[in-house]
């Protein structure tokens, strides 16, 4: 509840010209956008690899184990040369 009150007070102050507006440098905004996109892509890649591993467990459990190598590409070459 306090956050809502604080947000309204801050918005009123800015609209009344008594507060500071946050303005980022264009370079910082670009870095923020690129960083967010990279994070999204990494999450998507991790999800896809996990989904593929789950499928491998259903169809070929020994291959899905990967022998503890920790390298995804080696594990996948067992199934898809």
Secondary structure, 3 states (H helix, E strand, C coil): CHHHHHHHHHHHHHHCCCCCCCCCCHHHHHHHHHHHHHHHHHHHHHHHHHHHHHHHHHHCHHHHHHHHCCCHHHHHHHHCC
